Amino acid sequence: MTITQHAIQTGSTRTFYNRSGEGHAETILFLHGSGPGVTAWSNWQFALPFFDDKFDALAPDLVGFGATEHPQNPPTGMRSWMRLWVDQVLAFLDALKLDRVHLVGNSMGGAIALHLLMQAPQRFGRVVLMGSVGAPHTITPEIDRLWGFYEDPSVEMFRNIIRWFVYDDAFIAPQLESITKTRYEAAMQPDVQRSFKAMFPAPRQKVIDDLVVPSLALRRMTNPILLAHGRDDHVVPLESSFYLLQHLPNVQLHIYGQCSHWTQIEYAKSFNQLVTQFMQGQL
């Protein structure tokens, strides 16, 4: 098992990415979520090693996150950022000479996956959306506080946010302080702060609304899609996946009980096996 890190030019942006399983015939592109200080590695650290012997697995830092180049004059508002991300991902595939890949999107990464399917469905095969944004719903207090973190940033608040991502505090207790320290330090980097504040201005219900994919667009997405969601997710409510289940034509839903927003971490082995079966056409 080998995880490697690279940087590649994607249009006007230099994109940092993680890779495992290079050389396999099929590729999975993993898109991370939107928490402050998040990176592709923090979201997919248990997935990339698992898929090393099955798929070429790619996990880039999206524009505005992690080690990918940050815009010096970032746009304000989610629709402008979505355009940057869609263009970045398609340029990333072009730079690596990948005509078609499978997609796994976590939270906001799920919304990006849906917008990619609207623009370039021929570039993607099977799609997994985990705790996905992209459906209409009332913003939860948890995600409002998450996206508004910089209005009152503190280590204590960040610790609380990390705890919201899991159902059982005991699950994360041994690593809570180290995760909090690492993510908080990453979140407080000037470039990261500048980008994040521009992405999620108040009122943040508008951010949720701007991420919504029209129902008529959903109904025209013929890609096989698997939805995975924690029953006890208070960051992105389960009703979001119920809405997608209602409107996507070629879809199935897997719900994890006693699970919050970090399905890929709380149920890492089960989630990775589920994704493998789905990507291999066994579900």
BALOKE-107919 format. One line per field, with one value per residue (C-alpha): x, z, y. Coordinates in steps of 0.001 Angstrom, whole numbers, plus 524288, in hexadecimal, padded with zeros to 5 digits. Layout:
! BALOKE-107919
px <- c(X	...)
pz <- c(Z	...)
py <- c(Y	...)
***
This chain:
! BALOKE-107919
px <- c(80000	805A0	7FF6C	80623	80447	8056A	8024C	7FD7D	7F938	7EA6E	7E72B	7EB84	7ECD2	7F72A	7F012	7F5DA	7F0F5	7F2B1	7F363	7F34C	7F250	7F7F7	7F77F	7EA62	7E0F8	7D5FD	7D71F	7CF75	7CFDC	7CD28	7C7CB	7C8D0	7BF5C	7BF90	7C38A	7CD97	7DB3A	7D684	7DF3F	7DD7C	7E629	7DE83	7D20C	7D76D	7E2B0	7DBD3	7D6B1	7E2FD	7EAB6	7DEF2	7DD2C	7EBB2	7EADC	7DE08	7DD6D	7E5A1	7E0C0	7E253	7DF2B	7E225	7E167	7D6E2	7D9B3	7D916	7DD15	7E99B	7F5FD	7EF86	7F244	7E900	7E3AA	7E94B	7DC65	7D268	7C48D	7B998	7AE13	7AC0B	7A849	7B524	7BCBF	7B528	7B978	7C7A4	7C659	7BF8C	7C9A8	7D4B0	7D001	7CE19	7DB78	7E133	7DBD8	7E0F0	7EE6C	7EF2D	7E98A	7DDF0	7D227	7C8BD	7C936	7C049	7BCD4	7BBA5	7B72A	7B65C	7ACF4	7AFEE	7B804	7AB3B	7A54F	7B14E	7AF9F	7A186	7A56E	7AFCE	7A552	79D2E	7A862	7B008	7A8E8	7B0EF	7BD3E	7B7DF	7B37C	7AE0F	7AC0C	7AB81	7A5F1	7A86E	7A0FB	79F69	79B6B	79438	78603	77D26	77C30	77C7E	78A51	78D86	79355	79F2B	7A2A9	79F8C	7A95E	7B308	7B2CB	7B2B3	7BE4F	7C6AE	7BCA4	7C15C	7CCB2	7D246	7D859	7CCD9	7C2F0	7CACD	7CB03	7BC30	7BB0C	7C369	7BAAE	7AE8A	7B3F5	7B2D8	7A774	7AEEF	7B911	7C010	7C328	7CB9A	7D011	7DDE8	7E0AB	7D843	7E32D	7EC9A	7E218	7DDC7	7EBB1	7EF0F	7E27E	7E235	7F00B	7EC95	7E022	7E769	7F09B	7EE48	7EBA8	7E1FB	7DADF	7D9E3	7D440	7CAD5	7C512	7C28B	7BBB6	7B235	7AD82	7A139	79606	79A72	78D02	79010	79C23	79386	78A05	794C5	799E0	78C9E	78C35	77F36	7762E	774F3	783BA	783DD	779AA	7825F	78E47	78EEC	79BA2	79A2E	79A4F	79BB7	797B8	79DC9	7995E	79A33	78CCC	7911C	797B4	794B7	79DFD	79742	78A03	785F8	77A8A	7847E	78720	77892	77676	78131	77B8E	76E83	773E4	77F9E	77B74	78631	7887C	7891D	78AC3	79265	78FC4	7990D	792BF	79A18	7A1DA	7A35D	7AA4E	7B723	7B233	7BF39	7C60A	7BBEF	7B91D	7C574	7C655	7B7E7	7B781	7C390	7BE2B	7B115	7B79C	7BFC4	7B3E5	7AC8E	7B7DA	7B96B	7AAF8	7A7D8	79D14)
pz <- c(80000	7FBBA	7FD58	7F586	7F508	7E8DB	7E340	7D57D	7CDC5	7CBF7	7C3BC	7CB4C	7D825	7DD13	7E383	7EE44	7EEAF	7F52B	7ED4E	7EFDA	7E6C5	7DAE7	7CF0F	7D175	7C60E	7CD46	7D4C2	7E030	7E2B3	7F0F8	7F3E0	801CD	80A00	80EDB	81D32	82145	81FFE	81821	80E01	804D9	80DB2	81A1E	81361	80C38	81496	816BC	808E6	800D7	806F3	805B9	7F721	7F407	7EE9C	7E74F	7E126	7DD9E	7E8A5	7E7B3	7F24A	7EEEF	7F7D2	7F1DE	7EEE8	7FBC2	8040D	80886	80080	7F394	7EF08	7F520	7ED2D	7F178	7EE95	7F16A	7EC54	7F60A	7F625	7F392	7E540	7E18D	7E993	7E36A	7D60C	7DAC1	7E016	7D42C	7CB34	7D414	7D452	7C5A1	7C35B	7CD36	7C568	7B8C9	7BEA7	7C2C3	7B59B	7BBF9	7B318	7BCD7	7CB75	7D684	7E0CB	7EF9F	7F5B6	80435	8090A	800CE	7F81E	7F528	7F049	7E7BF	7E251	7DEB3	7D808	7D079	7CBF2	7C738	7BF24	7BA6C	7BD31	7B2E2	7BB37	7C694	7C924	7D62E	7E0D4	7EFB4	7F74A	805EB	80EFE	802F9	801EA	7F584	7F987	7FEE3	80DB1	81908	81DAA	82A5A	835F0	834FD	826F6	82925	83455	82C7E	820E5	829F2	831CD	82F44	8354B	84293	8408C	84BEF	84ECB	857BE	84D0D	8437A	84D18	84DCE	83F06	83DE7	847E8	83FE9	834A2	83C2E	842F0	84ECA	85575	85A48	84C3D	84A34	85832	856D9	84ACE	84DFE	852B6	847C5	83D4D	84341	843DC	835EB	82FD0	837BA	833B2	82585	826AC	82C04	8205D	81A15	80C6B	811BB	819BC	80E36	80550	80F59	81336	804EF	802D7	80E26	810BE	818BC	8170F	81537	81190	80474	80379	80526	7FB18	7F141	7F251	7EEEC	7E214	7DAF8	7DB7D	7CCAC	7CBB7	7D5AD	7CDED	7C1EC	7C8CA	7C416	7CAEB	7D52B	7E233	7F00A	7FB5E	808BC	814AC	8236F	829AD	83483	82BF3	8318D	82862	81BA7	81EFF	819D6	812DE	808F9	8044D	8048B	7FB2B	7F21B	7F2EC	7EE68	7E2A8	7DD7E	7D410	7D5E7	7E484	7F127	7FF49	80A7B	81818	82386	830F6	83C81	832DC	8312B	8260E	8253F	81F4C	81887	825CC	82F62	826A9	81E82	81B9E	8187D	81054	80872	805E7	801EC	7F85E	7F2BC	7F068	7EA26	7E167	7DD03	7D9AA	7E4A4	7EAD6)
py <- c(80000	80D0E	81A6F	82515	833D2	83C0F	84965	84BD8	857B1	85825	863EE	86FEB	8686C	85F0F	853AD	84B48	83D3F	8300E	82390	814F7	80956	81031	80752	800C7	800F4	807E5	814A2	81A1F	828BC	82C51	839F9	83EF2	846F2	854EE	855BB	85FEB	85A48	84EA0	84838	83CCB	834A8	837C2	8330F	8273D	82240	81529	813CD	815E6	80AAD	80199	803D9	802FF	7F512	7F704	80482	81020	81901	827C6	831B9	83FED	84BB4	85445	86289	869FE	85E57	857F1	858BB	85C16	869E1	873D0	87F4C	88C48	8930E	88871	8898B	88B6F	88231	873DD	8743C	87AA9	870C3	86582	86A3B	86A22	85C41	8569C	85CB4	85813	849F6	84923	84F5C	845C1	83A38	84026	84264	83420	82FB9	82908	82861	82242	81F96	81B77	825A8	825A7	83277	83579	84003	84C19	84323	83C29	848DD	84B02	83D3E	84044	84CEE	84575	83BE7	8476B	84CCE	84100	83420	82CF4	82EAB	826AD	818CF	81469	81E8E	81DBF	82944	828C9	831F3	83A5B	8487C	84C4D	84A57	85514	8555C	85EC1	86116	85A24	86185	8589A	85BCB	86A35	86A5A	8623E	86B7B	87737	87264	87E6A	8877B	88295	87929	87192	86459	86146	863D5	85BD1	85085	85113	85116	844DB	83E28	84175	83981	82CB1	825FE	82119	829B4	81D8E	819DD	825CB	82890	822F8	82B4F	8372F	84014	83CA5	83E40	84B1D	85054	84C56	8512E	85DD7	86142	85E94	8669D	87263	8738A	880F6	87B82	87198	87BE6	88533	87AC9	87531	88251	88555	87843	878EB	886C0	888EA	88665	87861	87339	87985	870D2	864C3	86A24	86D2D	85F38	85951	851D7	853EF	84833	847DE	846B4	83BA0	8340C	8345E	82E95	82091	81CE3	81226	8195C	8142B	81CDF	81A40	821D2	82132	82027	82966	83387	840FD	8480E	8443C	83E3F	830F8	8378C	83C87	82EA7	82B71	836BD	831DC	82418	82970	830CB	82913	81E34	813FE	814B5	80D06	8114F	80B3A	810B3	80E94	80E7F	8146F	81C7F	82B1F	83254	82ACC	81E1A	81BDE	81C67	8172F	80B6A	80B83	7FCEA	7FB58	807C9	80415	7F673	7FC3D	80590	7FA71	7F1DA	7FD10	80115	7F2E8	7F1E1	7E875	7F0CB)
***
